[in-house]
Amino acid sequence: MYKASCHCGNVNITVSNLPSAVTSCNCSICNRLGSLWAYYKPEEVNICINSEPTKTYLWGDKFIELHHCGICGCTTHYTSTEKCEEQRIAVNGRMLNLDTIQSIPIRKFDGADSWRFID
């Protein structure tokens, strides 16, 4: 099991496996957040909120709901707002232990322009 958490420990995320890579996106929000996204099926992720619920942010086409801790403000994950067959949760790899996240290759995604991986 791998554990991720926000800075204050209010939001705790557990996953059973690490992804083969994380995604660094250069779209206007991901670039500002500095997030590294690890993608999972909803049943592969356990999210536990201790006291303060997450706050969400929807932007642009409103297809993803970015969740951040209501206490410390760390962006912990996002969920898809579309009801489609391939639902997914993206966990911000920056919430994992530093040694763990440094061991995972980073793929760069051009979300600002071409919507293609650029590596």
N, C-alpha and C positions, 0 to 999 in steps of 0.2 A: 504494500500500500504506500502511496505517496501522498503527502499532505502539503497543502498550500493554505496560506492564510493572509489576511490583510495585516497591516502594521500593528493594530491594537488587539488582534485576535478575535474580534467580533464575528468575522466571516471566516469559516473554516471549510475547506474543500478537500475531499479525498477522492483519489482515482486509483484504480488497481494497476494501471500500467502507464508508462511514459510514452509519448508519441515518438515516432521515428524522426520528426523534425517539428520545430515551431515556426510560425509565420510572423515576419515583421512586415507590416503593411505601411505604405507611405501616404494613405489617404489623410485627409485633413484632421480627423479625430485620432486615429491610431498613431500618427506621427507625433501629435501633441502628448498623447498618453505614454508613448514609449513602450507599449505593450508587446508581448511575444505570445501569440495565440496558439494554444494547443487544443485540437478539436476532438470532441467525444460525442458519442450517442448519449442521450439523456440518462439512460439506465446505467451508464458507466461512471456517472458522477454523483457524489453525495455532497450536498451543500448544507451546512449547518450554521444557522444564525443564532448567536448567543443571546443578544438582548435587543439591539437596535436593527430594524429591518433595513435591507439595502434600499438605496434610492436608485432610480433608473433614469436613463437619458435616451431619447429617441431623436434621431437626426435624419435629414435627407429623405430617402425613400421609406424610412421607418420600418425596415425589414429586420433590424436587430435592436435589441434592448440592452444597452450597456448598464451593468449593475456595479455600483460602488458602495463601499461601506458607509453607513449613515453616521458613523463616529469619526473615523480617521480619513475617509475620502478615497481610499485606494480603490481603483477599478479592479474588480476581482474576476469578472466573467461577463459573457454576454449570452443571450438566448435569442433564438429566432422567433420572430412574431408571426411568420407565415405558418399556416397549417398545411404542411406538405409531408410526404412520405419520409424524407430524409431530414428530420429534425436534428439539430445538433446544438451542443453547448460548447462555447469556446472559453477555456480557462486561461486567464492571464498567467503565463509561465513565470512572470516576474514575482508572483506570490509564492513560488516554490523556494526551497532552500537554494542558496546561491551555488553551492557545489553541484546540485542536481541540474539546475537550468544551464550551467556552463558546459555540461556534458552533452547537451542536445544540439544538433546542427540547426542553423537558422536559415530558412528560405525567405527570400525577399519577394514581396508581392507588390506590384504596381497598381494599388487601388486608387491612386490619384489620376491615372490616365488610361492605360491600356487594359487594365483588369487581367493581367497575365503575370505569371511568375517571371522574374527577371534574373534568375540565377540558374 
